């Protein structure tokens, strides 16, 4: 299973001005740095929690269909299913009817369930014979992202702003603050 980002979020979950207020920065001298820390913090949280915070479009590649009649998405929440394509051995794609699937996008993990007794074509292409395009994220606006996640983002931006070196010689390593982890703990996938 491989995922490819097709379109990135149009905005970040927190604005530059929100971050600057939180950091108590009132000049524009470090705007570029702060914006990069906002993006890095979002990417870090999304990767750590298998989340998409702001609306973004992804493509999931599969070699074959799962044995079960459902497929777990690698990120949550999933807003919509855009297209499901299956490639034959001549590398020609067939777009499947989306009504053959039920999207359970708010589950954690989000999942795609085959509806009824529909059968799926077997991909002829050995690798990446199935492409599933989907839209993920809480919404288009920063206000759509849960407030606890936005607060964790602000704290992580502040942490990285204050601790710009990966390791300081002669001190203990600085890790991500426990407060950030605690704020994000409800969004962690529980694995058995």
DAHUZI-V493608 format. One record per residue. PSI is psi in degrees with one decimal (* if undefined). OMEGA is omega in radians with two decimals (* if undefined). BURIAL is # if it has 9 or more other ideal C-beta (glycine too) atoms within 8 Angstrom, else .. Layout:
BEGIN
psi:omega:burial
PSI:OMEGA:BURIAL
PSI:OMEGA:BURIAL
END
This chain:
BEGIN
psi:omega:burial
122.9:3.12:.
140.2:3.07:.
143.7:3.13:#
129.6:3.09:.
122.0:3.12:.
-39.4:3.05:.
126.3:-3.09:.
165.3:3.08:.
145.0:3.14:#
-25.8:3.13:.
167.2:3.04:#
158.3:-3.10:#
-21.1:3.02:#
147.4:-3.10:#
163.9:3.07:.
-43.2:-3.11:#
-37.9:3.07:.
-43.9:-3.14:#
-41.7:-3.12:#
-37.7:3.07:#
-45.1:3.14:.
-38.7:-3.12:#
-10.1:-3.06:#
44.6:3.09:.
125.4:-3.11:.
16.5:3.03:.
168.7:3.11:.
4.1:-3.03:.
-30.9:-3.07:.
22.7:-3.13:.
-43.1:-3.12:#
-43.6:3.10:.
-47.3:-3.10:.
-41.2:3.10:#
-38.8:3.11:#
-34.1:3.09:.
-35.0:3.07:#
-48.5:-3.13:#
-44.5:3.14:#
-39.2:3.12:#
-43.5:3.10:#
-48.2:-3.12:#
-39.2:3.13:.
-47.8:-3.13:#
-41.6:3.11:#
-44.2:-3.12:#
-40.5:-3.10:.
-31.3:-3.05:.
2.7:-3.08:#
45.4:-3.14:#
157.8:2.89:#
118.3:-3.04:#
-51.8:-3.14:#
149.4:-3.09:#
128.1:3.12:#
153.6:-3.10:#
134.4:-3.08:#
158.0:3.00:#
128.7:3.10:#
126.1:3.11:#
132.2:3.08:#
147.9:3.04:#
-36.9:-3.11:#
165.8:3.10:.
147.2:3.06:.
154.4:-3.13:.
-37.4:3.09:.
166.6:3.14:.
16.1:3.09:.
157.6:-3.11:#
127.1:3.07:#
131.5:3.07:.
150.3:3.13:#
-12.8:3.09:.
159.8:3.08:#
161.1:-0.28:#
156.9:3.09:#
124.2:-3.10:#
-42.5:-3.07:#
158.3:3.05:.
122.7:-3.09:#
-51.2:-3.11:.
148.6:3.01:#
120.4:-3.13:#
143.3:3.06:#
132.5:-3.12:#
135.3:3.07:#
-177.4:-3.09:#
-13.9:3.05:.
7.1:3.12:.
29.4:3.06:.
134.7:-3.09:.
148.0:3.01:#
124.1:3.10:#
123.1:-3.12:.
155.0:3.11:#
125.3:-3.12:.
-20.0:3.13:.
-9.0:3.06:.
-5.5:-3.07:#
152.0:2.99:#
126.1:3.13:.
121.6:3.02:#
77.5:-2.96:#
-19.8:-3.12:#
-7.6:3.09:.
160.3:3.09:.
98.0:0.15:.
153.5:3.04:#
149.5:-3.10:#
157.8:3.10:#
123.1:-3.07:#
134.5:3.07:#
125.0:-3.09:#
145.4:3.08:.
-142.0:-3.11:.
21.0:-3.12:.
144.2:3.07:.
152.1:-3.08:.
141.0:3.10:#
143.4:3.12:.
129.7:-3.14:.
140.2:3.11:#
-25.8:3.10:.
129.8:-3.06:#
-45.2:-3.13:.
135.5:3.10:.
43.8:-3.14:#
-8.7:3.14:#
132.2:3.06:#
127.7:3.11:#
114.0:3.11:#
134.2:-3.11:#
158.4:3.10:#
127.8:-3.10:#
159.5:3.07:#
163.2:3.13:#
-25.5:-3.13:#
-176.8:-3.07:#
-21.1:-3.01:.
150.4:3.07:.
-34.3:-3.13:#
-14.5:3.10:.
-21.5:-3.13:#
135.7:3.13:#
139.6:-3.07:.
-35.4:3.13:.
-35.4:3.10:#
-40.9:3.12:#
-38.4:3.10:#
-41.0:3.09:#
-39.0:3.08:#
-46.1:3.12:#
-42.4:-3.14:#
-38.3:3.13:#
-41.0:3.06:#
-45.5:-3.14:#
-41.5:3.13:#
-47.5:-3.12:#
-28.9:3.08:#
-41.6:-3.12:#
-26.6:-3.08:.
79.4:-3.01:.
-19.0:3.12:.
141.2:-3.14:.
-37.0:3.14:.
135.2:3.07:.
124.6:3.13:.
133.0:3.08:.
0.6:3.10:.
168.4:3.06:.
151.1:-3.12:.
141.4:3.11:.
121.1:3.12:.
176.8:3.09:.
133.4:-3.09:.
143.0:3.13:#
-30.4:3.13:.
-39.3:3.12:.
-47.6:3.14:#
-40.1:3.13:#
-41.3:3.12:.
-32.6:-3.09:#
-10.3:-3.04:#
-34.9:3.09:.
-16.6:-3.08:.
-1.3:3.13:#
140.1:3.05:.
133.3:3.10:.
122.8:-3.13:.
137.2:3.11:.
*:*:.
END
